């Protein structure tokens, strides 16, 4: 279960490093315990598939609007928000000042039982407000992903996640979510 506390940005920056995940959402500190092994495994599978595809695309002069794939990177969205998606793809040339500034091009979350639909919707709205082009949620228990492109309705995907941002890329949902 997440615990919450209200903090300023400066107070957030002074927090000690500790295991688990700490995000600041409009001044509210969200603390979660370290992710379980399956959650980490799924995140790493997504990371490696995206990393390989993006490296190949860049080698061929494609996907020039995308930067690099990150694991659990912090993104500062405005004055009082810092989110840490499980996996992300930065914008090409995205500014960094302690944390990446603005949303990633693609924010990806592996949804845990503790993630409420309301909290996921709020974070998704913030990602889009600060420049995300896509947000992907992987639901291991349900066996699908939900992909949302900026300005469009979310789509439930059970076979392959594709993106116009990375031509030819297809992430096999069932392979990612396998035991």
N, C-alpha and C positions, 0 to 999 in steps of 0.2 A: 504494500500500500504506500502511496506517495504521501509525503508530508509537505506542508507549504508554510512559507514565511514571506513577509513583504520586505524587500530590500531595495536600496538605491543601486545604481550601476556601480558606484565606487565600492559599496559594501560587497556586492557580488564579486568584484575583482579581487577583493581581499580574502575571500573564502579560502581555507586551506584545501590542498589537493586531498582527495579521498576516493576510495573505491565507489563505483556507481556513477550515476549520471546526474548532473546538475544543470538545469535550464532555468532561465529567467524569462517569464512570460508576462509582459506588461507590469514588471516590478514584483511579480510573485515567484518565489523560488520553488521550483519543483525538484525534489530529490527522489531518486529511485535507487533501489539496490543494484548491485552488479547484475548484468544480464546473465541468464542461465545459458548453459552450454549450447543447447539447440538454437537459441536465438542468435548467439554469436556465430555458429556454424552457418546459418542461413544468410546472415549478413556478409560473411566472408565469401560465400558462393556468389552472391550478387556482385560484390566488389570485384572478384577475379574475372567474372564474365564481362562486366563493363570495362574493367581496366584493359583487358586484352583487346576488346572490340575498339575501344577509343584509341589505343596505341596504333592499331592497324589503320584506323580511319585517318588519323593524323599523318601517318607515313604515306598515305595516298592523297594527302591534301584535302581531306574531307573533314566535316564536323568542326570547321574553323571557329565556330561560336562557342565551342566547349573547351574547358581547360583540362582538368584532371579529376580522377575519381578519388574520393576521400572516404575514410572510415571515421565515424564519430567526430567529425570536425565541428568546431563551434562557429556559428554564423550570427553576427550582431545585426539585428533588425531594429533599427531605430534606437532611441535612447534607453529603453528599459526592457529590451528583449534580446535574449541570446538562446538560439535553439541548436540542438545537436542531433541531426538525423543520423540514423544508423549507417547509411551510405549516402553519398551525394556526388554530384558531378558539378564542378565549379563552372562559372562562365569563364571564357577565355579572358585572361588579364584581370581577373577579379582582384580587387584591392584587399590587402591584408593589413590590419593594424591590431596586433595581438590576436584578433579573431578575423575571419573573413567578413567583409562588409557587404551587407545585403544578403538576399537569399541565394542558394545555389541555383543553377539552371534546372537541375533535377534533384529533388529531395526524396529519399527513400526510407521508409520505416518498415521494420518487421514488427507487426502488431502483436503485443503480448496481452494476456487476459486482463491485466491491470489498465490497459489503455481504453478509456471510455470513448464512445462515439463523439461525444461533445468536445472532449479535449483534442481528439484527432481533427475534428472539423475546425476548431479554433486555430490549431497550428497550421493546417492547410491554408486557411484564409490569410494568416500572417505570411506564410511563404509566398503566396501569390501577390499580396500587397507589396512585398519588398522585392519583387522581381523574379520569382520562380517561373519557369516555363511549364514544368510538369511536377506532379507529386504522385509517387507510387506507394501504395500500402500493400504489404504482403500479409495474408492471413493464413498462418500455418494450420490452424485448427479447422478452418473452413475449406482449405485447399484451393484458394484463388488469390488473385491480386486485384486491386482496384486502382485504375490509372486515371488521373485527372490532368487534362491539359488546360492551361489558362484560358478562361472564357468558355469552356465547354463543360458539359455534364460528366460526372464520373462514369467510367465503364468498368464493369466486372470482367476479368479476364481469367480463363481457366487453362488456356493453351500457351500462347506466346505473347509476351510484352514486347511491343515494338515502339519506336519513336521516330518521328520525322527528323529529330535532331541528330540522329546517328544512323544514316542510311545503311540498310542491309542488316541491322542488328535485330536479333530475335532472341529473347530470353525465355527459355522453356520453363514455365511456372512449375510444372509437376516435378521437373528435375531439381529445381531449386528447393522445393518444399519436401522432397523425399526424406523419409526417416532419417 
